[in-house]
Amino acid sequence: MSDIAGELARVTSAFDQPTLTLLHQRQAPVVITVFRAAFGRDNKPIPTARLHTQVEDHFASMRQAGEVDLPGGSGREVCQRWMRGQWLVRALDERGREVYSLTSHAQQALELVKNLARDRATLSEHRITTILGTVRRFNSEAHPDRSARVTILNEEIARMTAERDRLVDGADLVSATEDYMAEGFTELLSLISALPSDFARVEERFAQIRGEILAAFRGEDRPAGEVIDDYLARADALMTATQEGRAFEGAFALLRDDGLVTQLREDLGDLLEHPLSDAILADAERTELRGTVKLVREGLDRVLTQRSRVTATLKEYIISHDAARDRELEQTLRGVESELMTWLAGTGPRATHDVPLLPARTAIDHLRERFYDPADDILPEPLHRPSDDDAPEVSLTALMAQGGPQLTQLRRHFDAALSGQRPADTLGRIFDELAPVLRRPVEIFGLLHLAAEHGLSAEDGAVFEQYAALRTDGTRRVFNVPTVALPDADLGVTDTPTKSESPA
């Protein structure tokens, strides 16, 4: 193949890319306009139904403006054609909704149109200075000779030191010209506008890897471990061997460094506050520059989300994959194949055999769920009959300590408090004055029982009072109980008859 034929093949391949097919079609201005109006510079995903409506509304506005060469069909049909052209992609967002987003090819086309629509100078001092500075910095970082690197750094340090000393000594401050600032802002906007398409290419590459992994798992032509190793190798190569991957890693390192992010914000703020920036930048361009860090963060989030989906696919397969079940299925299929070969060996070429699609059900009236177990007929071990000597010694005091409240003694103290013999204004005061043997936790319920017999209870919203109870083992426990107030003994008390008493 001659040189010109090879060049023609390369150019033809470039024109087959979705970016140039979008720009080369007759209705390209309409499509680019709709994409810019709907998605903006951030390429935020749009719900499918909303984009269908927006496309129809934009087409209606263009018809009113006199445009006649518009794509035919409804908004849904147009979006589906754009998907087939690889300019739109449909996916699920975090809430499970179907959304549209621009592919990297469409974003690259928008970037080309935006750069062509922006005023650009053919040659300027800023561009030459930028080229010289970039080449010098590149050489200082890549030169293989140590002494050459040191010489370059020393020259740069001397130049910057001389400039600093000149400014400190009060020399005239050389201000940037308007042409210099305009060219600088143009190049800066061009660099920033290329970021969304770079992130989209990395995101699409991860989506492609995810589809290939699912296809490899479903095909089962390779072991799962080999598929996972291949994914890890390709993911690492994507981040280190491709230009988009290296850009992603660089942006990720930038956002991990708070100092660099702060410096980027401050530098952009200083440039936007420059006296000449108002006459050079439009409002949309100022907004674009201010949102640079946000743009990078959103692009990183989308790439990380797509990478997380790939990892989730691997995790789900590893967790749900049952190797034992796969082996059983493989053994069954091999058994069927073996029986088929045996049958073919004893039959003619035209022999047929009816095989049901599913095996017939076995008619069983009753299936035993439990079978005879000789161990069920073995007698249990004889019960141990303790003698009188083995009986534990239990005292009446120990039994009473484990029982319920001692109502008889509690009633005597309760009645004495009501009659004024032992003054107390609350139920908790009665409990505090009891003997230690009557201050068990269960005695609190006894006092509450006696109070209920006399129609006494805690009022709504009453405060709590503490009951310091003593267990039988000597431990102390404090309980918070709603305060039950006792009536004044001087006012007289009408006792509620108990079950053992009869009304007078």
C-alpha positions in Angstrom: 0.0 0.0 0.0 1.4 3.4 -1.0 1.7 6.3 1.4 -1.2 8.2 0.0 -3.4 5.1 0.1 -2.5 4.5 3.8 -3.2 8.1 4.6 -6.6 7.8 2.9 -7.4 4.7 4.9 -6.5 6.6 8.2 -8.6 9.6 7.2 -11.6 7.4 6.2 -11.4 5.7 9.6 -11.4 9.1 11.3 -14.5 10.2 9.4 -16.2 7.0 10.5 -15.9 8.0 14.1 -19.2 9.2 15.7 -17.7 12.6 16.4 -17.2 13.4 12.7 -20.4 11.6 11.6 -22.3 14.0 13.9 -20.6 17.1 12.5 -20.7 15.9 8.9 -24.5 15.3 8.7 -26.8 17.9 7.2 -28.7 18.6 10.5 -25.6 18.9 12.6 -26.3 22.5 13.7 -29.7 21.5 15.0 -28.4 18.5 16.9 -25.5 20.4 18.4 -27.8 23.3 19.5 -30.2 20.9 21.2 -27.3 19.1 23.0 -25.9 22.4 24.2 -29.3 23.7 25.4 -30.4 20.5 27.1 -27.1 19.3 28.8 -25.1 22.4 29.1 -21.4 22.2 29.9 -21.7 19.8 32.9 -23.4 17.0 30.9 -25.8 16.3 33.8 -28.0 13.2 33.2 -31.5 14.0 32.1 -34.5 11.7 32.7 -35.6 10.1 29.5 -39.2 11.4 29.5 -38.0 15.0 30.2 -35.5 14.9 27.4 -38.1 13.7 24.9 -40.3 16.6 25.9 -37.4 19.1 25.7 -36.4 17.9 22.2 -40.0 18.4 20.9 -40.1 21.9 22.5 -36.8 22.9 21.0 -37.9 21.7 17.6 -41.1 23.7 17.9 -39.2 26.9 18.8 -36.9 26.4 15.8 -39.8 26.0 13.5 -41.2 29.2 14.7 -37.9 30.9 14.1 -38.0 29.7 10.4 -35.9 26.5 10.5 -37.3 23.9 8.2 -34.6 21.2 8.1 -35.3 19.4 11.4 -35.2 15.7 12.3 -38.5 14.0 11.8 -40.4 11.9 14.4 -41.3 12.3 18.1 -38.8 13.2 20.7 -38.5 9.6 21.7 -37.8 8.4 18.2 -35.2 11.2 17.7 -33.4 10.3 20.9 -33.3 6.6 19.9 -31.7 7.5 16.5 -29.2 9.6 18.4 -28.4 6.6 20.6 -27.8 4.4 17.5 -25.4 7.1 16.3 -23.5 6.8 19.6 -24.2 10.4 20.6 -26.5 9.6 23.5 -26.3 6.8 26.1 -29.1 5.6 28.3 -28.4 4.3 31.8 -29.9 4.1 35.4 -29.1 6.8 37.9 -28.7 6.3 41.7 -32.5 6.3 42.2 -33.1 3.7 39.5 -34.5 6.1 36.9 -33.6 5.9 33.2 -31.6 8.9 32.2 -29.8 10.2 29.1 -26.3 11.5 29.0 -23.9 12.6 26.2 -21.2 10.2 25.0 -17.6 11.3 24.8 -18.0 11.6 21.0 -20.9 14.1 21.3 -19.0 16.1 23.9 -16.0 16.2 21.7 -18.1 17.5 18.8 -19.6 20.2 21.2 -16.1 21.2 22.2 -14.9 21.6 18.6 -17.9 23.7 17.7 -17.4 25.8 20.9 -13.7 26.4 20.0 -14.6 27.4 16.4 -17.2 29.8 17.7 -14.8 31.5 20.1 -12.6 34.3 18.8 -9.0 33.1 18.5 -5.9 34.9 17.6 -3.6 33.2 15.1 -0.4 34.3 16.8 0.3 36.2 20.0 3.0 36.8 22.6 1.0 34.8 25.1 1.0 31.7 22.9 4.7 31.8 22.2 5.5 32.4 25.9 3.3 29.5 26.8 5.0 27.2 24.3 8.4 28.3 25.6 7.5 27.8 29.2 5.9 24.4 28.6 8.9 23.2 26.7 11.3 24.5 29.3 9.3 22.9 32.2 8.9 19.6 30.2 12.7 19.5 29.6 13.5 20.2 33.2 11.3 17.3 34.3 12.3 14.8 31.6 16.0 15.5 30.9 18.1 12.3 31.7 21.2 14.2 32.7 21.3 15.2 36.4 23.7 18.2 35.8 21.5 19.5 33.0 18.5 19.4 35.2 20.3 21.3 37.9 21.5 23.9 35.4 18.0 24.5 34.1 16.6 24.8 37.7 19.4 27.2 38.6 18.7 29.4 35.6 15.0 29.4 36.5 15.7 30.3 40.1 18.1 33.1 39.0 15.5 34.5 36.6 12.7 34.5 39.2 15.0 35.9 41.9 16.0 38.8 39.7 12.3 39.5 38.9 11.5 39.4 42.6 14.4 41.8 43.5 13.3 44.1 40.7 9.8 44.4 42.1 11.0 44.7 45.7 13.3 47.6 44.7 10.3 49.5 43.4 10.7 49.0 39.6 7.8 49.5 37.3 5.2 46.7 37.3 4.7 45.5 33.7 1.0 45.0 33.3 -0.5 42.3 31.0 -2.0 43.7 27.8 -5.6 43.0 26.8 -4.5 40.8 23.9 -2.3 38.8 26.3 -5.1 38.3 28.8 -7.6 37.4 26.0 -5.4 34.7 24.6 -4.7 33.3 28.0 -8.4 33.1 28.9 -9.1 31.5 25.5 -6.5 28.8 26.0 -7.6 28.2 29.6 -11.3 27.8 28.6 -10.2 25.4 25.8 -8.3 23.2 28.3 -11.3 23.2 30.8 -13.9 22.5 28.1 -12.0 19.3 27.1 -12.3 17.8 30.6 -15.9 16.5 30.4 -15.2 14.5 27.2 -12.1 13.0 28.8 -14.0 11.9 31.8 -16.8 10.5 29.6 -14.2 8.4 27.7 -13.0 6.8 30.9 -16.5 6.2 32.1 -17.5 4.6 28.7 -14.4 2.4 28.9 -15.4 1.1 32.3 -19.0 0.5 31.0 -17.5 -1.5 28.1 -15.3 -3.5 30.5 -18.4 -4.3 32.6 -20.3 -5.5 29.5 -17.4 -7.7 28.5 -17.1 -9.2 32.0 -20.8 -10.0 32.1 -20.5 -11.7 28.7 -17.5 -13.7 29.8 -19.4 -14.9 32.9 -22.4 -15.9 31.0 -20.4 -17.6 28.3 -18.5 -19.7 30.9 -15.8 -20.4 28.4 -13.1 -19.2 30.8 -12.7 -19.8 34.6 -14.1 -17.1 36.8 -10.7 -16.5 38.3 -9.2 -15.8 34.9 -12.0 -13.3 34.1 -11.3 -11.4 37.4 -7.6 -11.4 36.8 -8.2 -10.0 33.3 -10.4 -7.2 34.7 -7.8 -6.2 37.3 -5.1 -6.1 34.6 -7.3 -4.1 32.2 -8.4 -1.7 34.9 -4.8 -1.0 35.9 -3.8 -0.6 32.2 -6.7 1.8 31.7 -5.5 4.1 34.5 -1.8 3.9 33.5 -1.5 3.2 29.7 -4.2 5.4 28.2 -4.2 9.2 28.0 -7.7 9.5 29.5 -6.7 7.2 32.4 -3.6 9.2 33.2 -5.7 12.4 33.1 -8.2 10.8 35.5 -5.4 9.8 37.9 -3.9 13.3 37.8 -7.3 14.9 38.5 -7.9 12.4 41.3 -4.5 13.3 42.8 -5.3 17.0 42.5 -8.5 16.6 44.5 -6.8 14.6 47.2 -4.4 17.5 47.8 -6.4 20.2 49.6 -3.5 22.6 49.1 -3.6 22.3 45.4 -7.4 22.6 45.2 -7.2 25.8 47.4 -4.4 27.2 45.2 -6.5 26.5 42.1 -9.5 28.3 43.5 -7.4 31.3 44.6 -5.6 31.5 41.2 -8.9 31.4 39.3 -10.4 34.0 41.6 -7.4 36.3 41.1 -7.7 36.0 37.3 -11.4 36.7 37.4 -10.8 39.8 39.6 -8.3 41.2 37.1 -9.3 44.6 35.8 -9.3 43.4 32.2 -11.4 40.3 32.8 -14.7 42.1 32.6 -14.1 43.4 29.1 -12.8 40.0 27.9 -15.0 37.3 29.5 -18.8 36.9 29.1 -20.9 35.9 32.0 -21.1 32.3 30.8 -17.3 32.1 30.5 -16.9 33.5 34.0 -19.3 30.9 35.4 -17.4 28.2 33.5 -14.1 29.2 35.1 -15.6 29.5 38.6 -17.0 26.0 38.3 -13.8 24.3 37.3 -13.3 22.4 40.5 -16.9 21.4 40.7 -16.7 20.2 37.1 -13.7 18.0 37.9 -15.4 16.6 41.0 -18.5 15.7 39.2 -16.5 14.0 36.4 -14.6 12.0 39.0 -17.8 11.0 40.8 -19.3 9.6 37.5 -16.1 7.6 36.7 -15.9 6.2 40.3 -19.6 5.3 40.1 -19.0 3.4 36.9 -16.0 1.7 38.3 -18.0 0.8 41.4 -20.6 -0.9 39.2 -17.9 -3.1 37.7 -16.7 -4.0 41.1 -20.3 -4.7 42.2 -20.8 -7.0 39.2 -17.7 -9.0 40.2 -18.8 -9.2 43.8 -22.3 -10.3 43.0 -21.0 -13.0 40.7 -18.5 -14.3 43.3 -21.1 -14.4 46.0 -24.0 -15.9 44.0 -21.8 -18.3 42.0 -22.3 -21.9 43.3 -19.5 -24.1 42.1 -21.0 -27.3 43.5 -24.2 -26.7 41.6 -22.2 -26.1 38.4 -20.4 -29.4 38.9 -23.6 -31.3 39.4 -25.1 -29.8 36.2 -21.9 -30.7 34.3 -22.0 -34.3 35.6 -25.7 -34.6 34.7 -25.0 -33.3 31.1 -22.1 -35.7 30.7 -24.3 -38.6 31.9 -27.0 -37.6 29.3 -24.3 -37.4 26.6 -23.0 -40.9 27.7 -26.4 -42.5 27.5 -27.0 -40.8 24.2 -23.8 -42.3 22.7 -24.8 -45.7 24.1 -28.2 -45.5 22.4 -26.7 -44.3 19.1 -24.3 -47.3 19.1 -27.2 -49.8 19.0 -29.6 -48.0 16.6 -29.8 -47.2 13.0 -29.3 -43.8 11.3 -33.1 -43.2 11.1 -34.1 -44.3 14.6 -36.1 -41.9 16.6 -36.8 -41.7 20.3 -39.4 -39.4 21.9 -37.9 -37.5 24.8 -40.2 -35.3 26.9 -39.2 -31.8 27.5 -39.6 -32.2 31.2 -39.6 -35.4 33.3 -43.0 -36.7 34.3 -44.1 -36.2 37.8 -44.1 -39.2 40.1 -47.6 -39.9 41.6 -47.1 -40.6 45.3 -50.1 -40.6 47.6 -48.1 -40.3 50.8 -44.4 -39.9 51.4 -43.1 -40.9 54.7 -41.4 -38.1 56.4 -39.9 -40.1 59.3 -38.5 -43.6 59.3 -38.0 -46.2 62.0 -35.1 -45.4 64.3 -34.1 -48.2 66.8 -32.8 -45.6 69.1 -36.4 -44.5 69.7 -37.2 -47.9 71.5 -34.4 -47.5 74.1 -35.8 -46.7 77.5 -34.5 -43.6 79.1 -32.2 -43.6 82.0 -34.0 -44.2 85.4 -34.7 -41.1 87.4 -32.5 -40.5 90.4 -34.4 -40.7 93.6 -32.6 -38.5 96.1 -32.5 -39.7 99.7 -33.3 -37.6 102.7 -29.6 -36.9 103.2 -29.3 -35.3 99.7 -32.1 -32.9 100.4 -30.8 -29.3 100.6 -31.2 -27.4 103.8 -33.5 -24.4 103.3 -34.5 -22.1 106.1 -37.8 -20.2 106.4 -35.9 -16.9 106.2 -34.2 -17.8 102.9 -37.5 -18.8 101.4 -39.2 -15.6 102.5 -36.2 -13.6 101.1 -36.9 -15.1 97.7 -40.7 -14.5 97.8 -43.0 -11.6 97.1 -43.6 -8.5 99.2 -44.4 -8.9 102.9 -47.7 -7.1 102.8 -48.5 -7.6 106.5 -45.5 -5.7 107.8 -45.7 -3.1 104.9 -49.4 -2.5 105.7 -48.5 -1.7 109.3 -45.9 0.9 108.3 -48.2 2.3 105.6 -51.2 2.7 108.0 -48.9 4.3 110.6 -47.8 6.9 108.0 -51.4 7.6 107.0 -52.5 8.0 110.6 -49.7 10.4 111.4 -47.8 8.1 113.8 -44.8 8.1 111.5 -45.2 11.2 109.4 -44.3 10.9 105.7 -45.4 12.9 102.7 -44.6 10.5 99.9 -44.5 6.7 99.4 -40.7 6.9 98.9 -40.3 8.4 102.4 -42.0 5.4 103.9 -39.7 3.1 102.0 -36.6 4.9 103.2 -37.6 4.5 106.8 -38.2 0.7 106.6 -35.8 -1.8 108.0 -33.2 -3.3 105.6 -35.1 -6.6 105.4 -38.2 -4.7 104.1 -36.3 -2.7 101.5 -36.0 -5.4 98.8 -36.9 -4.3 95.3 -40.0 -6.4 95.4 -41.3 -4.4 98.4 -41.6 -1.4 96.1 -44.4 -3.2 94.3 -46.0 -4.0 97.7 -46.1 -0.4 98.7 -47.6 0.5 95.3 -50.2 -2.2 95.8 -51.2 -0.8 99.2 -51.3 2.8 97.8 -53.7 1.6 95.0 -56.0 0.0 97.6 -56.3 3.4 99.2 -56.9 5.2 95.9 -53.5 6.8 95.8 -51.5 7.0 92.5 -49.0 9.2 90.7 -50.4 12.2 89.0 -49.8 12.9 85.3 -46.5 14.6 84.8 -45.3 13.8 88.3 -41.6 13.8 89.0 -39.7 10.7 90.0 -38.2 9.9 93.3 -35.5 7.4 94.1 -36.0 4.1 96.0 -32.7 2.8 97.4 -33.4 -0.9 97.6 -31.3 -3.7 99.1 -31.1 -7.2 97.6 -30.8 -10.3 99.8 -27.1 -10.6 98.8 -26.4 -7.1 100.2 -26.1 -5.3 96.9 -27.8 -1.9 96.5 -30.0 -0.8 93.6 -31.6 2.5 93.1 -35.0 2.7 91.2 -36.7 5.8 89.8 -40.5 5.6 90.6 -43.2 8.2 89.9 -43.9 10.2 93.1 -47.0 9.1 95.0 -48.0 11.8 97.5 -49.7 10.8 100.8 -52.6 12.8 102.2 -52.2 15.0 105.2 -53.0 13.0 108.4 -54.7 16.0 110.0 -57.3 16.2 107.2 -58.5 12.6 107.7 -58.2 9.6 105.5 -61.0 7.4 104.2 -59.6 3.9 103.8 -60.6 1.8 100.9 -61.8 -1.7 102.2 -59.6 -4.6 101.3 -60.6 -8.1 100.4 -60.1 -9.3 104.0 -62.2 -6.4 105.4 -65.9 -5.8 105.2 -67.4 -2.3 104.9 -68.6 -0.8 108.1 
